[in-house]
Amino acid sequence: MPSILSRTTPTINTAHRSSLAPLVVPERLLLGPGPSNADPVVVAAMGHQPIGHLDPAYLTMMDEVQTLLRYAWQTSNELTYPVPGTGSAAMEATLANVVEPGDRVLVGVMGYFGHRLVDMAKRYGGDVRAIHQSWGQVFSLEALRAALIEHRPAVLALVHAETSTGARQPLEGVGALCREFDCLLIVDTVTSLGGVPIFLDEWQVDLAYSCSQKGLSCSPGVSPFTLGARAEEKLARRKTPVANWYLDANLLRKYWGSDRVYHHTAPVNLTYGLREALRLLAEEGLEARWQRHQSTAELLWAGLADLGLSCHVEEEFRLPTLTTVRVPAGVDAKAIARMLLTEHNIEIGGGLGDLAGQVWRVGLMGANSHPDRVETLLTALGQVLHSNH
Ligand SMILES: *Cc1c(COP(=O)(O)O)cnc(C)c1O
């Protein structure tokens, strides 16, 4: 009788020997569009043993996470939950809950993530219209008003921080405009939460979503979304069930609210991390944190100018969390990024979509928004640019 081991078909042979060695993860400085480095405090928190998702200690942690998230977003929305999955899952959660088949959805597309919103809203049956702005520019209130008059949508979706371009969409007045047109406002705050000023309630934003791995300096895999009173009303009026079972806010509420009914097994270790990431944010204070991101980004911009490099977005609309740097003529953008990684352990991003090959994307988010990191990057960038000529 052959042993059970000898009958296993995908065998581990000598060619796979490295897969038998304990895991080695290279140390990288993550200065791209995300993920950003997790704060060491967050990494330590995630190293604890899992506990049950209905354990009283876990339920307390869930309440803390909700309170801290409301602070981070400056909202009092009851329905404020992190869902398992990355930012795209939270994006999907907002759309799935308020878009019913046939609903007109207007998307402001000024970069890659606007296109993702269009694609997703269509999959939930939305009658999707898009307005476009060139990559690196933002929409004016007048342009948004004209689009609302033309399209009369039930939902308007905008990206606050367009990570593909480095532009910050101003949101003052947009929520009031949407109310005038009886339209819900969804805002993507994936690259702004924890780094760029956000006032969800003051701005009358109805739904928003974000992620854990950018401005919050946690690992990827758990992503917050929030729904205000007007969005809850639309959810209650639905004629059809939410097409996505996993992200149905009515079901999630039974677990996150007072019922505490099992819905899914929560990613408990990621919740530990998110809880600590949000605690660090609260400890620092939102205003101090926003100021830190702004002043650190300004150091980067000044240093880039010293290297003869220019930024793609004009300063008024430039994100402190993500800077697009124009690639000088004759420079191989990919080769420079590869050298930064292999010779200096620094990751930066390349251009996407309309900006492919034209820019590098440098993220200074959360714990990485620090003068030391700027110094490290500028020194390394200066060296690789010099050696590449
Ligand atoms: C990163 C990002 C997303 C998607 O998040 P994932 O975590 O990659 O799924 C969505 N919107 C914006 C603006 C982003 O920067």
The ligand as a Gaussian input file, in Angstrom:
#p B3LYP/6-31G(d) Opt

LIG

0 1
 C       -6.736000      52.651000      -5.526000
 C       -8.000000      53.296000      -5.997000
 C       -9.203000      52.587000      -6.184000
 C       -9.285000      51.105000      -6.110000
 O       -8.862000      50.600000      -4.936000
 P       -8.238000      49.122000      -4.850000
 O       -7.871000      49.071000      -3.414000
 O       -7.085000      49.082000      -5.790000
 O       -9.314000      48.169000      -5.223000
 C      -10.340000      53.296000      -6.514000
 N      -10.328000      54.617000      -6.671000
 C       -9.190000      55.332000      -6.547000
 C       -9.231000      56.802000      -6.754000
 C       -8.000000      54.689000      -6.219000
 O       -6.886000      55.395000      -6.089000

